[in-house]
């Protein structure tokens, strides 16, 4: 193992070698989850490599005094590292970016008008497409349906940190960053609470209980693809609401 991850080892914290061996499977699970919705030219092994870096960083940073289970913390860091790798590849086409932005604006526009969570048929009408086409669009952009700190105007800090990590373990390199994290933590929690019940449950099962999309489908008695669409939908809702709240 790289000496970077051996230095400063504290018996009082954790057995890091055991954490690595016990959580290697998390990297593959998340990498294949993400790769499922990516273009075929993206090599899943590149994602696994990035995820391994995220896992090692999670082991290095993990502090048992935070009261967070390691596999929960590691899952977030691994996913964040994989998404950072994808962003560095600039793999997303302009068309996909445009579609994602279009969805975000559509959900925001409908919800501004109605004052409640937008229904699928309302968003479809706004976009002048069928509900089937909207579901297809949500599936197409599901791989990019991730909230990250850059969306909220925080840049040049720890890589591999997803915005949902702020709910559990806000960290900062200076007092102002800590204040910003705490504000985001509050806003994310409030925004998640406004989601429709099924979407709120999916967020909880996916990010907190760490169930796969397939497992969530079994819990909710819906297909895996439908879970994927609902997750994508909830992320676009949250992006629009949080950007508005944070003035981004």
Phi, psi and omega in degrees: 000146180303138183297340177303324184266355176264333183293147177070018182296134180235120178298334182289341182270280185208163171273100189291323178297320179294319178300319180296308183295323183284344187239010177301326183295333180298321181299312181294317181302311183291319180299317180287328175300312181292316184296335182303330183250016181257161176300152184297341182282351177277120182278121182298334179294329175294322179291321178297319179299317178294321179296324178297320177298318178298321179294316179297320178293323178297318179296319181294323186269342190299136180229115183297338182290347180288341180076023179249138177293142184298317184296330175293311180298314182296320181301319180293316181292322178296313179299318179297319179295321179294318179293325175298320178298317179297318179296322180292332177285341187050047186283337186282128180289159177301323180299317181292320177299316181298318180297317180295315178296323179296317178296315180303315180292324181294313178298319180296315183297315181294318182288329174296320183287318185267337182074021179207171178302133182289137175277156182302315182294329178292316179294320178299316178297319179300319181276354181060046176226170178281162177296326178297320179293325178294316178300320179296319180295318178299322178293320182298323184260010184300327182293337181257007181276069181228136175271126175232167186294333178296328177301331184262009176088015177254120184233164172060040173235198186310126174284158176079017181250115178278151183299328181292344175293334181298331180295325187263318190211071181295132179229153178208157180267349178207164184303320181295323178293321178299316179300317180297317179300316181296323178293317179296318179306313180297315183293320179296314180301317179295318181293319179297323180296336181273355180291155172303151188305317183294320180291322178298320179293320179298316178301316180296313182293325185280312187266335182257314180270351174061033175283150174284167178300322179296317180294321178296321178301320179293320179297318184268356181060045174225168183287159178299320180295326178291321176299317179301316180295317181293323177296315178300317180298315182294324179294322179290324174300310184295319179302312181298314183293318183289322178298321179295315181296320184272357179069031181270000000 
